[in-house]
Amino acid sequence: MLREQALQAIYPELEDRIVVTIMGAVAAELYTLGHRPNFFYLEHAMGLASSMGLGIALALPQHKVVVVDGDGSLLMNLGTLSTLARYQPGNLLHIVFDNESLLSVGGFPTATATGTDLAGVARACGIPRVEEADTPERLKEVVVSALAGDILTTVVSKVEAVGPKSFHMDLPLLENRFQFKRALEALARQSK
Ligand SMILES: Cc1ncc(C[n+]2csc(CCOP(=O)(O)OP(=O)(O)O)c2C)c(N)n1
């Protein structure tokens, strides 16, 4: 499966959610499908999208938060899985696109290319619902049901190591930060 196809399939489920992505290829792909003020592309801080998503999910329990992660990023912050499992926010959906590669910096193989099973690690850490979804249709099914329910879910999707032609995003990091902060503040006001 191409990650672009997977994102396309789930975009309608994401557009009104709080979404935090890792940097690089997947951020550019989501941005190209249609940027929203409720999307934050966590540049530079590799591995920490899930940690940021956890903080937001705990702070805004009435709203669903979707983290779009990568294998290299998750491997850099594997402890996040046990922290997620400890706090278990039912409003958090953690999507891991596993292309077995550090694609955004040139395509070096990660440990999932040599056998590390991230879904297995997530289960062993105590994430209550762990799914694997290797077609856009299956991923969409999992995303729809996770967002309709209230169980912390990690879904690992194997994707080809193919990125966008251009990583250009016409959105300065600070502008994204201010937009996103305002979007979160508006949601926080709604839930008061
Ligand atoms: C701490 C840190 N180390 C390295 C980098 C450089 N870097 C940016 S993206 C990336 C690869 C991310 O890999 P993955 O999460 O698998 O996503 P992919 O690029 O494959 O979509 C790396 C190594 C960084 N931004 N921060």
The ligand as a Gaussian input file, in Angstrom:
#p B3LYP/6-31G(d) Opt

LIG

1 1
 C       16.269000      13.768000      16.906000
 C       16.245000      13.763000      15.413000
 N       17.057000      12.893000      14.749000
 C       17.046000      12.876000      13.405000
 C       16.242000      13.731000      12.710000
 C       16.264000      13.732000      11.188000
 N       15.104000      13.075000      10.629000
 C       14.048000      13.774000      10.194000
 S       12.837000      12.814000       9.547000
 C       13.712000      11.427000       9.854000
 C       13.168000      10.067000       9.452000
 C       11.824000       9.753000      10.049000
 O       11.565000       8.393000       9.804000
 P       10.134000       7.766000       9.954000
 O        9.534000       8.154000      11.236000
 O       10.231000       6.307000       9.675000
 O        9.270000       8.487000       8.826000
 P        9.493000       8.482000       7.230000
 O       10.486000       9.567000       6.952000
 O        9.973000       7.120000       6.844000
 O        8.147000       8.814000       6.701000
 C       14.952000      11.725000      10.446000
 C       15.992000      10.735000      10.801000
 C       15.416000      14.612000      13.437000
 N       14.585000      15.462000      12.833000
 N       15.462000      14.609000      14.792000

